[in-house]
Amino acid sequence: MSRDRDPLTLRRPARSALIAASVTALSLTASGCVVVHGEREILPSTTRAEAAKALQEFTTAYNEADQNYDASLDADHTTGALADIDSARLKAGKANNPDGNPNHTP
């Protein structure tokens, strides 16, 4: 006669091993780790004309913001760390020279 072993009747070491295996399996499936293969994705690139236009828009906005010490003038063109650094620089410049940047060179 065979004796069925379910989790309630397992001995302590066997029950601990079963719980550890269950927790490990659950944590691996629920951890959200995925592999992303960005090198396989085909992204549309910009044309030279679009890139030149974007660069010109950025340069114009950046120069206006620097000349007036006004971060809102280039806010549409800067993001992330560049926006943080640039807006802090412009804010400090505005505090020192409220009329604008006397040393501005485009």
Biopython code that builds the backbone (N, CA, C, O; Angstrom):
import numpy as np
from Bio.PDB.StructureBuilder import StructureBuilder

atoms = [
    (1, "MET", "N", (0.845, -1.159, 0.000)),
    (1, "MET", "CA", (0.000, 0.000, 0.000)),
    (1, "MET", "C", (0.894, 1.226, 0.000)),
    (1, "MET", "O", (1.767, 1.372, 0.856)),
    (2, "SER", "N", (0.669, 2.114, -0.975)),
    (2, "SER", "CA", (1.504, 3.308, -1.060)),
    (2, "SER", "C", (0.877, 4.434, -0.257)),
    (2, "SER", "O", (-0.337, 4.516, -0.075)),
    (3, "ARG", "N", (1.715, 5.245, 0.185)),
    (3, "ARG", "CA", (1.259, 6.352, 1.011)),
    (3, "ARG", "C", (1.417, 7.644, 0.209)),
    (3, "ARG", "O", (2.532, 7.992, -0.180)),
    (4, "ASP", "N", (0.324, 8.354, -0.042)),
    (4, "ASP", "CA", (0.386, 9.609, -0.787)),
    (4, "ASP", "C", (1.008, 10.685, 0.091)),
    (4, "ASP", "O", (0.753, 10.762, 1.293)),
    (5, "ARG", "N", (1.821, 11.500, -0.534)),
    (5, "ARG", "CA", (2.486, 12.561, 0.227)),
    (5, "ARG", "C", (1.963, 13.895, -0.274)),
    (5, "ARG", "O", (2.317, 14.322, -1.373)),
    (6, "ASP", "N", (1.170, 14.528, 0.472)),
    (6, "ASP", "CA", (0.714, 15.873, 0.130)),
    (6, "ASP", "C", (1.422, 16.850, 1.069)),
    (6, "ASP", "O", (1.986, 16.428, 2.078)),
    (7, "PRO", "N", (1.403, 18.169, 0.750)),
    (7, "PRO", "CA", (2.159, 19.137, 1.551)),
    (7, "PRO", "C", (1.801, 19.153, 3.026)),
    (7, "PRO", "O", (2.632, 19.539, 3.848)),
    (8, "LEU", "N", (0.609, 18.751, 3.383)),
    (8, "LEU", "CA", (0.212, 18.784, 4.788)),
    (8, "LEU", "C", (0.833, 17.642, 5.582)),
    (8, "LEU", "O", (1.021, 17.758, 6.793)),
    (9, "THR", "N", (1.150, 16.544, 4.912)),
    (9, "THR", "CA", (1.689, 15.400, 5.636)),
    (9, "THR", "C", (3.199, 15.254, 5.465)),
    (9, "THR", "O", (3.784, 14.318, 6.011)),
    (10, "LEU", "N", (3.846, 16.158, 4.720)),
    (10, "LEU", "CA", (5.288, 16.080, 4.544)),
    (10, "LEU", "C", (6.001, 16.402, 5.843)),
    (10, "LEU", "O", (5.487, 17.130, 6.691)),
    (11, "ARG", "N", (7.167, 15.858, 5.978)),
    (11, "ARG", "CA", (7.976, 16.179, 7.144)),
    (11, "ARG", "C", (8.558, 17.564, 6.988)),
    (11, "ARG", "O", (8.547, 18.131, 5.895)),
    (12, "ARG", "N", (9.054, 18.099, 8.052)),
    (12, "ARG", "CA", (9.535, 19.483, 8.095)),
    (12, "ARG", "C", (10.567, 19.807, 7.014)),
    (12, "ARG", "O", (10.372, 20.795, 6.306)),
    (13, "PRO", "N", (11.660, 19.038, 6.835)),
    (13, "PRO", "CA", (12.630, 19.382, 5.785)),
    (13, "PRO", "C", (12.016, 19.322, 4.384)),
    (13, "PRO", "O", (12.303, 20.176, 3.545)),
    (14, "ALA", "N", (11.191, 18.338, 4.132)),
    (14, "ALA", "CA", (10.568, 18.206, 2.818)),
    (14, "ALA", "C", (9.599, 19.361, 2.574)),
    (14, "ALA", "O", (9.534, 19.894, 1.466)),
    (15, "ARG", "N", (8.847, 19.747, 3.606)),
    (15, "ARG", "CA", (7.915, 20.862, 3.482)),
    (15, "ARG", "C", (8.673, 22.167, 3.237)),
    (15, "ARG", "O", (8.247, 22.989, 2.426)),
    (16, "SER", "N", (9.795, 22.358, 3.933)),
    (16, "SER", "CA", (10.611, 23.560, 3.739)),
    (16, "SER", "C", (11.163, 23.619, 2.317)),
    (16, "SER", "O", (11.183, 24.685, 1.702)),
    (17, "ALA", "N", (11.604, 22.491, 1.801)),
    (17, "ALA", "CA", (12.133, 22.443, 0.441)),
    (17, "ALA", "C", (11.037, 22.753, -0.569)),
    (17, "ALA", "O", (11.271, 23.464, -1.546)),
    (18, "LEU", "N", (9.844, 22.223, -0.334)),
    (18, "LEU", "CA", (8.715, 22.487, -1.230)),
    (18, "LEU", "C", (8.337, 23.962, -1.200)),
    (18, "LEU", "O", (8.063, 24.547, -2.248)),
    (19, "ILE", "N", (8.318, 24.559, -0.041)),
    (19, "ILE", "CA", (7.998, 25.990, 0.077)),
    (19, "ILE", "C", (9.073, 26.837, -0.600)),
    (19, "ILE", "O", (8.757, 27.792, -1.309)),
    (20, "ALA", "N", (10.327, 26.492, -0.385)),
    (20, "ALA", "CA", (11.425, 27.238, -1.000)),
    (20, "ALA", "C", (11.359, 27.153, -2.519)),
    (20, "ALA", "O", (11.565, 28.152, -3.208)),
    (21, "ALA", "N", (11.075, 25.973, -3.038)),
    (21, "ALA", "CA", (10.971, 25.809, -4.487)),
    (21, "ALA", "C", (9.787, 26.596, -5.041)),
    (21, "ALA", "O", (9.879, 27.202, -6.109)),
    (22, "SER", "N", (8.687, 26.583, -4.315)),
    (22, "SER", "CA", (7.499, 27.323, -4.755)),
    (22, "SER", "C", (7.751, 28.827, -4.757)),
    (22, "SER", "O", (7.367, 29.519, -5.700)),
    (23, "VAL", "N", (8.392, 29.338, -3.709)),
    (23, "VAL", "CA", (8.698, 30.761, -3.624)),
    (23, "VAL", "C", (9.677, 31.166, -4.722)),
    (23, "VAL", "O", (9.533, 32.230, -5.324)),
    (24, "THR", "N", (10.661, 30.327, -4.980)),
    (24, "THR", "CA", (11.627, 30.614, -6.041)),
    (24, "THR", "C", (10.950, 30.666, -7.401)),
    (24, "THR", "O", (11.195, 31.583, -8.185)),
    (25, "ALA", "N", (10.108, 29.695, -7.681)),
    (25, "ALA", "CA", (9.406, 29.665, -8.965)),
    (25, "ALA", "C", (8.492, 30.880, -9.108)),
    (25, "ALA", "O", (8.421, 31.480, -10.180)),
    (26, "LEU", "N", (7.804, 31.239, -8.050)),
    (26, "LEU", "CA", (6.909, 32.388, -8.092)),
    (26, "LEU", "C", (7.682, 33.682, -8.282)),
    (26, "LEU", "O", (7.269, 34.548, -9.054)),
    (27, "SER", "N", (8.802, 33.818, -7.580)),
    (27, "SER", "CA", (9.575, 35.059, -7.697)),
    (27, "SER", "C", (10.194, 35.203, -9.077)),
    (27, "SER", "O", (10.299, 36.316, -9.593)),
    (28, "LEU", "N", (10.601, 34.105, -9.679)),
    (28, "LEU", "CA", (11.179, 34.181, -11.022)),
    (28, "LEU", "C", (10.131, 34.550, -12.057)),
    (28, "LEU", "O", (10.424, 35.293, -12.995)),
    (29, "THR", "N", (8.926, 34.049, -11.903)),
    (29, "THR", "CA", (7.887, 34.363, -12.885)),
    (29, "THR", "C", (7.280, 35.736, -12.646)),
    (29, "THR", "O", (6.791, 36.359, -13.588)),
    (30, "ALA", "N", (7.298, 36.218, -11.425)),
    (30, "ALA", "CA", (6.677, 37.500, -11.114)),
    (30, "ALA", "C", (7.666, 38.658, -11.081)),
    (30, "ALA", "O", (7.269, 39.796, -10.828)),
    (31, "SER", "N", (8.938, 38.392, -11.329)),
    (31, "SER", "CA", (9.937, 39.456, -11.193)),
    (31, "SER", "C", (9.875, 40.475, -12.307)),
    (31, "SER", "O", (10.376, 41.588, -12.145)),
    (32, "GLY", "N", (9.283, 40.136, -13.420)),
    (32, "GLY", "CA", (9.160, 41.085, -14.509)),
    (32, "GLY", "C", (10.415, 41.221, -15.345)),
    (32, "GLY", "O", (10.503, 42.136, -16.164)),
    (33, "CYS", "N", (11.372, 40.358, -15.172)),
    (33, "CYS", "CA", (12.593, 40.429, -15.971)),
    (33, "CYS", "C", (12.286, 39.960, -17.388)),
    (33, "CYS", "O", (11.751, 38.870, -17.594)),
    (34, "VAL", "N", (12.625, 40.783, -18.340)),
    (34, "VAL", "CA", (12.433, 40.431, -19.740)),
    (34, "VAL", "C", (13.684, 40.812, -20.511)),
    (34, "VAL", "O", (14.454, 41.677, -20.096)),
    (35, "VAL", "N", (13.863, 40.163, -21.616)),
    (35, "VAL", "CA", (14.974, 40.490, -22.495)),
    (35, "VAL", "C", (14.404, 41.265, -23.668)),
    (35, "VAL", "O", (13.493, 40.800, -24.353)),
    (36, "VAL", "N", (14.944, 42.442, -23.891)),
    (36, "VAL", "CA", (14.485, 43.278, -24.992)),
    (36, "VAL", "C", (15.558, 43.267, -26.065)),
    (36, "VAL", "O", (16.727, 43.550, -25.799)),
    (37, "HIS", "N", (15.156, 42.943, -27.255)),
    (37, "HIS", "CA", (16.090, 42.911, -28.376)),
    (37, "HIS", "C", (15.855, 44.135, -29.253)),
    (37, "HIS", "O", (15.182, 44.059, -30.280)),
    (38, "GLY", "N", (16.420, 45.262, -28.831)),
    (38, "GLY", "CA", (16.261, 46.501, -29.582)),
    (38, "GLY", "C", (16.956, 46.468, -30.923)),
    (38, "GLY", "O", (16.583, 47.195, -31.843)),
    (39, "GLU", "N", (17.969, 45.624, -31.036)),
    (39, "GLU", "CA", (18.692, 45.562, -32.309)),
    (39, "GLU", "C", (17.845, 44.947, -33.411)),
    (39, "GLU", "O", (18.180, 45.073, -34.589)),
    (40, "ARG", "N", (16.760, 44.286, -33.049)),
    (40, "ARG", "CA", (15.894, 43.661, -34.043)),
    (40, "ARG", "C", (14.790, 44.599, -34.520)),
    (40, "ARG", "O", (14.120, 44.314, -35.512)),
    (41, "GLU", "N", (14.599, 45.696, -33.832)),
    (41, "GLU", "CA", (13.528, 46.626, -34.164)),
    (41, "GLU", "C", (13.962, 47.550, -35.291)),
    (41, "GLU", "O", (15.077, 48.072, -35.282)),
    (42, "ILE", "N", (13.087, 47.746, -36.248)),
    (42, "ILE", "CA", (13.372, 48.657, -37.353)),
    (42, "ILE", "C", (12.637, 49.962, -37.069)),
    (42, "ILE", "O", (11.408, 50.008, -37.029)),
    (43, "LEU", "N", (13.411, 51.008, -36.876)),
    (43, "LEU", "CA", (12.848, 52.321, -36.574)),
    (43, "LEU", "C", (13.059, 53.236, -37.775)),
    (43, "LEU", "O", (14.119, 53.222, -38.400)),
    (44, "PRO", "N", (12.049, 54.022, -38.086)),
    (44, "PRO", "CA", (12.235, 54.951, -39.202)),
    (44, "PRO", "C", (13.213, 56.048, -38.802)),
    (44, "PRO", "O", (13.134, 56.590, -37.700)),
    (45, "SER", "N", (14.116, 56.365, -39.686)),
    (45, "SER", "CA", (15.076, 57.417, -39.396)),
    (45, "SER", "C", (14.604, 58.724, -40.024)),
    (45, "SER", "O", (13.692, 58.742, -40.850)),
    (46, "THR", "N", (15.232, 59.796, -39.622)),
    (46, "THR", "CA", (14.886, 61.080, -40.209)),
    (46, "THR", "C", (15.706, 61.292, -41.469)),
    (46, "THR", "O", (16.764, 60.692, -41.660)),
    (47, "THR", "N", (15.197, 62.148, -42.306)),
    (47, "THR", "CA", (15.959, 62.511, -43.498)),
    (47, "THR", "C", (16.949, 63.606, -43.114)),
    (47, "THR", "O", (16.863, 64.181, -42.029)),
    (48, "ARG", "N", (17.869, 63.882, -43.997)),
    (48, "ARG", "CA", (18.823, 64.961, -43.731)),
    (48, "ARG", "C", (18.091, 66.295, -43.586)),
    (48, "ARG", "O", (18.473, 67.118, -42.754)),
    (49, "ALA", "N", (17.062, 66.515, -44.372)),
    (49, "ALA", "CA", (16.311, 67.773, -44.300)),
    (49, "ALA", "C", (15.595, 67.907, -42.956)),
    (49, "ALA", "O", (15.579, 68.985, -42.362)),
    (50, "GLU", "N", (14.996, 66.800, -42.477)),
    (50, "GLU", "CA", (14.322, 66.835, -41.175)),
    (50, "GLU", "C", (15.312, 67.068, -40.045)),
    (50, "GLU", "O", (15.024, 67.806, -39.102)),
    (51, "ALA", "N", (16.468, 66.444, -40.138)),
    (51, "ALA", "CA", (17.497, 66.621, -39.108)),
    (51, "ALA", "C", (18.008, 68.051, -39.105)),
    (51, "ALA", "O", (18.210, 68.633, -38.040)),
    (52, "ALA", "N", (18.218, 68.621, -40.274)),
    (52, "ALA", "CA", (18.686, 70.008, -40.360)),
    (52, "ALA", "C", (17.648, 70.968, -39.797)),
    (52, "ALA", "O", (17.996, 71.934, -39.118)),
    (53, "LYS", "N", (16.378, 70.706, -40.075)),
    (53, "LYS", "CA", (15.296, 71.561, -39.562)),
    (53, "LYS", "C", (15.232, 71.466, -38.034)),
    (53, "LYS", "O", (15.094, 72.483, -37.354)),
    (54, "ALA", "N", (15.333, 70.251, -37.497)),
    (54, "ALA", "CA", (15.284, 70.061, -36.039)),
    (54, "ALA", "C", (16.468, 70.756, -35.364)),
    (54, "ALA", "O", (16.310, 71.383, -34.317)),
    (55, "LEU", "N", (17.641, 70.643, -35.962)),
    (55, "LEU", "CA", (18.823, 71.299, -35.404)),
    (55, "LEU", "C", (18.675, 72.822, -35.440)),
    (55, "LEU", "O", (19.053, 73.507, -34.490)),
    (56, "GLN", "N", (18.129, 73.346, -36.529)),
    (56, "GLN", "CA", (17.933, 74.789, -36.634)),
    (56, "GLN", "C", (16.920, 75.280, -35.597)),
    (56, "GLN", "O", (17.130, 76.318, -34.971)),
    (57, "GLU", "N", (15.824, 74.540, -35.415)),
    (57, "GLU", "CA", (14.820, 74.920, -34.412)),
    (57, "GLU", "C", (15.415, 74.899, -33.013)),
    (57, "GLU", "O", (15.177, 75.811, -32.221)),
    (58, "PHE", "N", (16.193, 73.859, -32.703)),
    (58, "PHE", "CA", (16.820, 73.769, -31.393)),
    (58, "PHE", "C", (17.785, 74.926, -31.173)),
    (58, "PHE", "O", (17.766, 75.565, -30.121)),
    (59, "THR", "N", (18.628, 75.196, -32.167)),
    (59, "THR", "CA", (19.633, 76.258, -32.033)),
    (59, "THR", "C", (18.974, 77.613, -31.839)),
    (59, "THR", "O", (19.415, 78.402, -31.004)),
    (60, "THR", "N", (17.924, 77.891, -32.601)),
    (60, "THR", "CA", (17.212, 79.163, -32.471)),
    (60, "THR", "C", (16.607, 79.305, -31.079)),
    (60, "THR", "O", (16.763, 80.340, -30.432)),
    (61, "ALA", "N", (15.914, 78.263, -30.619)),
    (61, "ALA", "CA", (15.281, 78.312, -29.295)),
    (61, "ALA", "C", (16.327, 78.425, -28.193)),
    (61, "ALA", "O", (16.144, 79.186, -27.243)),
    (62, "TYR", "N", (17.424, 77.676, -28.309)),
    (62, "TYR", "CA", (18.470, 77.695, -27.289)),
    (62, "TYR", "C", (19.135, 79.068, -27.209)),
    (62, "TYR", "O", (19.411, 79.561, -26.115)),
    (63, "ASN", "N", (19.391, 79.682, -28.358)),
    (63, "ASN", "CA", (19.996, 81.012, -28.381)),
    (63, "ASN", "C", (19.070, 82.068, -27.788)),
    (63, "ASN", "O", (19.522, 82.946, -27.052)),
    (64, "GLU", "N", (17.771, 81.990, -28.103)),
    (64, "GLU", "CA", (16.810, 82.947, -27.535)),
    (64, "GLU", "C", (16.734, 82.800, -26.022)),
    (64, "GLU", "O", (16.686, 83.797, -25.301)),
    (65, "ALA", "N", (16.723, 81.571, -25.543)),
    (65, "ALA", "CA", (16.672, 81.336, -24.098)),
    (65, "ALA", "C", (17.928, 81.863, -23.423)),
    (65, "ALA", "O", (17.853, 82.446, -22.342)),
    (66, "ASP", "N", (19.080, 81.662, -24.051)),
    (66, "ASP", "CA", (20.343, 82.148, -23.479)),
    (66, "ASP", "C", (20.394, 83.673, -23.485)),
    (66, "ASP", "O", (20.863, 84.281, -22.523)),
    (67, "GLN", "N", (19.922, 84.284, -24.544)),
    (67, "GLN", "CA", (19.968, 85.741, -24.645)),
    (67, "GLN", "C", (19.065, 86.410, -23.609)),
    (67, "GLN", "O", (19.415, 87.450, -23.052)),
    (68, "ASN", "N", (17.910, 85.812, -23.357)),
    (68, "ASN", "CA", (16.931, 86.407, -22.439)),
    (68, "ASN", "C", (16.946, 85.788, -21.046)),
    (68, "ASN", "O", (16.198, 86.225, -20.172)),
    (69, "TYR", "N", (17.777, 84.789, -20.827)),
    (69, "TYR", "CA", (17.780, 84.035, -19.562)),
    (69, "TYR", "C", (16.362, 83.571, -19.222)),
    (69, "TYR", "O", (15.877, 83.785, -18.112)),
    (70, "ASP", "N", (15.705, 82.931, -20.197)),
    (70, "ASP", "CA", (14.325, 82.472, -20.026)),
    (70, "ASP", "C", (14.228, 81.011, -20.461)),
    (70, "ASP", "O", (14.266, 80.707, -21.653)),
    (71, "ALA", "N", (14.102, 80.118, -19.494)),
    (71, "ALA", "CA", (14.071, 78.676, -19.777)),
    (71, "ALA", "C", (12.820, 78.254, -20.540)),
    (71, "ALA", "O", (12.823, 77.204, -21.183)),
    (72, "SER", "N", (11.755, 79.045, -20.485)),
    (72, "SER", "CA", (10.533, 78.658, -21.179)),
    (72, "SER", "C", (10.688, 78.747, -22.698)),
    (72, "SER", "O", (9.907, 78.139, -23.431)),
    (73, "LEU", "N", (11.677, 79.491, -23.176)),
    (73, "LEU", "CA", (11.863, 79.648, -24.622)),
    (73, "LEU", "C", (12.443, 78.404, -25.288)),
    (73, "LEU", "O", (12.253, 78.208, -26.489)),
    (74, "ASP", "N", (13.138, 77.569, -24.543)),
    (74, "ASP", "CA", (13.654, 76.331, -25.137)),
    (74, "ASP", "C", (13.124, 75.079, -24.440)),
    (74, "ASP", "O", (13.675, 73.991, -24.604)),
    (75, "ALA", "N", (12.063, 75.237, -23.671)),
    (75, "ALA", "CA", (11.503, 74.106, -22.927)),
    (75, "ALA", "C", (10.972, 73.009, -23.844)),
    (75, "ALA", "O", (10.972, 71.838, -23.465)),
    (76, "ASP", "N", (10.520, 73.367, -25.043)),
    (76, "ASP", "CA", (10.011, 72.359, -25.976)),
    (76, "ASP", "C", (11.130, 71.567, -26.648)),
    (76, "ASP", "O", (10.872, 70.549, -27.290)),
    (77, "HIS", "N", (12.373, 72.031, -26.502)),
    (77, "HIS", "CA", (13.477, 71.410, -27.214)),
    (77, "HIS", "C", (14.488, 70.722, -26.294)),
    (77, "HIS", "O", (15.363, 70.007, -26.782)),
    (78, "THR", "N", (14.391, 70.917, -24.995)),
    (78, "THR", "CA", (15.312, 70.275, -24.060)),
    (78, "THR", "C", (14.522, 69.449, -23.057)),
    (78, "THR", "O", (13.457, 69.860, -22.594)),
    (79, "THR", "N", (15.054, 68.286, -22.730)),
    (79, "THR", "CA", (14.415, 67.412, -21.745)),
    (79, "THR", "C", (15.496, 66.747, -20.909)),
    (79, "THR", "O", (16.683, 66.816, -21.228)),
    (80, "GLY", "N", (15.068, 66.112, -19.850)),
    (80, "GLY", "CA", (15.967, 65.319, -19.022)),
    (80, "GLY", "C", (17.033, 66.149, -18.337)),
    (80, "GLY", "O", (16.776, 67.255, -17.864)),
    (81, "ALA", "N", (18.241, 65.592, -18.293)),
    (81, "ALA", "CA", (19.347, 66.242, -17.600)),
    (81, "ALA", "C", (19.725, 67.562, -18.258)),
    (81, "ALA", "O", (20.054, 68.524, -17.565)),
    (82, "LEU", "N", (19.685, 67.621, -19.582)),
    (82, "LEU", "CA", (20.012, 68.871, -20.273)),
    (82, "LEU", "C", (19.046, 69.969, -19.863)),
    (82, "LEU", "O", (19.470, 71.098, -19.617)),
    (83, "ALA", "N", (17.761, 69.663, -19.784)),
    (83, "ALA", "CA", (16.768, 70.666, -19.377)),
    (83, "ALA", "C", (17.010, 71.125, -17.944)),
    (83, "ALA", "O", (16.898, 72.313, -17.642)),
    (84, "ASP", "N", (17.340, 70.190, -17.067)),
    (84, "ASP", "CA", (17.588, 70.546, -15.664)),
    (84, "ASP", "C", (18.796, 71.462, -15.528)),
    (84, "ASP", "O", (18.748, 72.476, -14.831)),
    (85, "ILE", "N", (19.872, 71.096, -16.198)),
    (85, "ILE", "CA", (21.093, 71.896, -16.121)),
    (85, "ILE", "C", (20.887, 73.255, -16.767)),
    (85, "ILE", "O", (21.292, 74.278, -16.215)),
    (86, "ASP", "N", (20.260, 73.267, -17.933)),
    (86, "ASP", "CA", (20.052, 74.508, -18.670)),
    (86, "ASP", "C", (19.123, 75.456, -17.921)),
    (86, "ASP", "O", (19.400, 76.652, -17.838)),
    (87, "SER", "N", (18.031, 74.940, -17.377)),
    (87, "SER", "CA", (17.102, 75.820, -16.663)),
    (87, "SER", "C", (17.727, 76.372, -15.384)),
    (87, "SER", "O", (17.445, 77.508, -15.003)),
    (88, "ALA", "N", (18.566, 75.589, -14.721)),
    (88, "ALA", "CA", (19.251, 76.096, -13.530)),
    (88, "ALA", "C", (20.238, 77.202, -13.911)),
    (88, "ALA", "O", (20.354, 78.210, -13.214)),
    (89, "ARG", "N", (20.945, 77.002, -15.026)),
    (89, "ARG", "CA", (21.883, 78.023, -15.500)),
    (89, "ARG", "C", (21.154, 79.304, -15.879)),
    (89, "ARG", "O", (21.610, 80.402, -15.558)),
    (90, "LEU", "N", (20.022, 79.163, -16.562)),
    (90, "LEU", "CA", (19.257, 80.342, -16.975)),
    (90, "LEU", "C", (18.626, 81.051, -15.779)),
    (90, "LEU", "O", (18.545, 82.279, -15.753)),
    (91, "LYS", "N", (18.184, 80.282, -14.801)),
    (91, "LYS", "CA", (17.593, 80.881, -13.599)),
    (91, "LYS", "C", (18.647, 81.679, -12.832)),
    (91, "LYS", "O", (18.374, 82.785, -12.365)),
    (92, "ALA", "N", (19.835, 81.127, -12.705)),
    (92, "ALA", "CA", (20.913, 81.826, -12.014)),
    (92, "ALA", "C", (21.329, 83.067, -12.802)),
    (92, "ALA", "O", (21.603, 84.112, -12.214)),
    (93, "GLY", "N", (21.378, 82.956, -14.123)),
    (93, "GLY", "CA", (21.727, 84.100, -14.949)),
    (93, "GLY", "C", (20.706, 85.209, -14.844)),
    (93, "GLY", "O", (21.063, 86.386, -14.815)),
    (94, "LYS", "N", (19.424, 84.839, -14.787)),
    (94, "LYS", "CA", (18.342, 85.826, -14.656)),
    (94, "LYS", "C", (18.431, 86.538, -13.310)),
    (94, "LYS", "O", (18.150, 87.733, -13.222)),
    (95, "ALA", "N", (18.817, 85.819, -12.268)),
    (95, "ALA", "CA", (18.952, 86.435, -10.945)),
    (95, "ALA", "C", (20.086, 87.448, -10.928)),
    (95, "ALA", "O", (19.986, 88.479, -10.262)),
    (96, "ASN", "N", (21.167, 87.163, -11.657)),
    (96, "ASN", "CA", (22.320, 88.070, -11.707)),
    (96, "ASN", "C", (22.141, 89.206, -12.710)),
    (96, "ASN", "O", (22.632, 90.313, -12.488)),
    (97, "ASN", "N", (21.445, 88.941, -13.804)),
    (97, "ASN", "CA", (21.239, 89.929, -14.871)),
    (97, "ASN", "C", (19.785, 89.880, -15.322)),
    (97, "ASN", "O", (19.479, 89.194, -16.297)),
    (98, "PRO", "N", (18.875, 90.586, -14.646)),
    (98, "PRO", "CA", (17.455, 90.510, -14.984)),
    (98, "PRO", "C", (17.121, 90.994, -16.400)),
    (98, "PRO", "O", (16.093, 90.607, -16.955)),
    (99, "ASP", "N", (17.972, 91.830, -16.983)),
    (99, "ASP", "CA", (17.687, 92.355, -18.318)),
    (99, "ASP", "C", (18.140, 91.430, -19.435)),
    (99, "ASP", "O", (17.901, 91.732, -20.604)),
    (100, "GLY", "N", (18.764, 90.349, -19.128)),
    (100, "GLY", "CA", (19.217, 89.408, -20.145)),
    (100, "GLY", "C", (20.713, 89.180, -20.050)),
    (100, "GLY", "O", (21.395, 89.731, -19.187)),
    (101, "ASN", "N", (21.201, 88.356, -20.957)),
    (101, "ASN", "CA", (22.606, 87.962, -20.957)),
    (101, "ASN", "C", (23.445, 88.999, -21.706)),
    (101, "ASN", "O", (23.348, 89.088, -22.929)),
    (102, "PRO", "N", (24.264, 89.783, -21.003)),
    (102, "PRO", "CA", (25.072, 90.784, -21.687)),
    (102, "PRO", "C", (26.225, 90.163, -22.496)),
    (102, "PRO", "O", (26.777, 90.821, -23.377)),
    (103, "ASN", "N", (26.586, 88.935, -22.215)),
    (103, "ASN", "CA", (27.687, 88.265, -22.903)),
    (103, "ASN", "C", (27.210, 87.245, -23.926)),
    (103, "ASN", "O", (27.975, 86.372, -24.335)),
    (104, "HIS", "N", (25.946, 87.348, -24.345)),
    (104, "HIS", "CA", (25.383, 86.349, -25.264)),
    (104, "HIS", "C", (26.069, 86.423, -26.626)),
    (104, "HIS", "O", (26.197, 87.491, -27.224)),
    (105, "THR", "N", (26.501, 85.262, -27.091)),
    (105, "THR", "CA", (26.963, 85.123, -28.472)),
    (105, "THR", "C", (26.277, 83.899, -29.051)),
    (105, "THR", "O", (26.355, 82.811, -28.481)),
    (106, "PRO", "N", (25.617, 84.071, -30.161)),
    (106, "PRO", "CA", (24.875, 82.928, -30.747)),
    (106, "PRO", "C", (25.780, 81.764, -31.095)),
    (106, "PRO", "O", (25.307, 80.741, -31.590)),
]
sb = StructureBuilder()
sb.init_structure("model")
sb.init_model(0)
sb.init_chain("A")
sb.init_seg("    ")
for serial, (resi, resn, name, xyz) in enumerate(atoms, 1):
    if name == "N":
        sb.init_residue(resn, " ", resi, " ")
    sb.init_atom(name, np.array(xyz, "f"), 0.0, 1.0, " ", f" {name:<3s}", serial, name[0])
structure = sb.get_structure()
